[in-house]
Amino acid sequence: MGCLSKSLQQQCTALADKTWENQSRIRNHSTKEIQAEDQDEELRQLINTKRQGIDFPAATAENAWNSIKVSEEWMNAEGVYIPKEQNSKEINQFRPMPMLNVEGKIFFSFMATRLTQCLIENGYINTSVQKGGIPEV
């Protein structure tokens, strides 16, 4: 950092420290042991309010696929096409429905909940603006 001004060096160092601190907080949220109460609540929500599929951003899922080892079964889905109307013949008259692994959906539901809590607690989500997908907002 020899070509940077002293002030800019301090800002870069502070930013690096803050980034490391935030990564540690996120890591602590994601490695907590799953409790029975958590399981009951997640299952209740999954059964009553969740649509099929993963509920967190695709970039997060892609990052998980590329950086951690998850079961191969959790990364694949069988698909069926459900007709939107009678006598459907064109592809746009069908709705794709992924058939996902239940264990994977439950696991990723835990991770999505923890990630959301961590992002809210650390001020990454402005709940005065973002309402959809945020619990109790």
Helices and strands as residue ranges (DSSP letters): H 6-30, H 36-49, H 58-67, G 72-75, E 78-83, G 91-93, E 94-99, H 102-121
